[in-house]
């Protein structure tokens, strides 16, 4: 039997998508909701995959430090990057466009590094960009 645990984390961030054919080519923001699902080979002595606070502490701190109230941008978005640097605005660079799909993949990679010492594996990240739209990455 496989047992998982999921923690929801919310944050606000801005982005723009280079080469987008519509509105998302412009700077705009979202209230993101990340659902992080983890599993372990065995439950701990308390009967849990992991205490939910571990996910909040580790991934929540990463999100707060890098994405919350920041512009998440493609590292090749040179004009926006120059503006953000010149005006000392918080920003986070990605090697790809910061779509919900790419952000979910990125969070899976960074999050797994943070949780590896706890003996758990991130198996799914669902990143809601709007109340109606999400991207999902599964392992």
VENJO-V643285 format. One record per residue. N is the residue number from 0. RES is the residue in one small letter. SS is DSSP state (alpha for helix, beta for strand, coil for the rest). Layout:
N;RES;SS, N;RES;SS
This chain:
0;x;coil, 1;x;coil, 2;x;coil, 3;x;beta, 4;x;beta, 5;x;beta, 6;x;beta, 7;x;beta, 8;x;beta, 9;x;beta, 10;x;beta, 11;x;beta, 12;x;beta, 13;x;beta, 14;x;beta, 15;x;coil, 16;x;coil, 17;x;coil, 18;x;coil, 19;x;coil, 20;x;coil, 21;x;coil, 22;x;alpha, 23;x;alpha, 24;x;alpha, 25;x;coil, 26;x;coil, 27;x;beta, 28;x;beta, 29;x;beta, 30;x;beta, 31;x;beta, 32;x;beta, 33;x;beta, 34;x;beta, 35;x;beta, 36;x;beta, 37;x;beta, 38;x;beta, 39;x;coil, 40;x;coil, 41;x;coil, 42;x;coil, 43;x;coil, 44;x;coil, 45;x;coil, 46;x;coil, 47;x;coil, 48;x;coil, 49;x;coil, 50;x;coil, 51;x;alpha, 52;x;alpha, 53;x;alpha, 54;x;alpha, 55;x;alpha, 56;x;alpha, 57;x;alpha, 58;x;alpha, 59;x;alpha, 60;x;alpha, 61;x;alpha, 62;x;alpha, 63;x;alpha, 64;x;alpha, 65;x;alpha, 66;x;coil, 67;x;coil, 68;x;coil, 69;x;coil, 70;x;beta, 71;x;beta, 72;x;beta, 73;x;beta, 74;x;coil, 75;x;coil, 76;x;coil, 77;x;alpha, 78;x;alpha, 79;x;alpha, 80;x;alpha, 81;x;alpha, 82;x;alpha, 83;x;alpha, 84;x;alpha, 85;x;alpha, 86;x;coil, 87;x;coil, 88;x;coil, 89;x;coil, 90;x;beta, 91;x;beta, 92;x;beta, 93;x;beta, 94;x;coil, 95;x;coil, 96;x;coil, 97;x;coil, 98;x;coil, 99;x;alpha, 100;x;alpha, 101;x;alpha, 102;x;alpha, 103;x;alpha, 104;x;alpha, 105;x;alpha, 106;x;alpha, 107;x;alpha, 108;x;alpha, 109;x;alpha, 110;x;alpha, 111;x;alpha, 112;x;alpha, 113;x;alpha, 114;x;alpha, 115;x;alpha, 116;x;alpha, 117;x;alpha, 118;x;coil, 119;x;coil, 120;x;beta, 121;x;beta, 122;x;beta, 123;x;beta, 124;x;beta, 125;x;beta, 126;x;beta, 127;x;beta, 128;x;beta, 129;x;beta, 130;x;coil, 131;x;coil, 132;x;beta, 133;x;beta, 134;x;beta, 135;x;beta, 136;x;beta, 137;x;beta, 138;x;coil
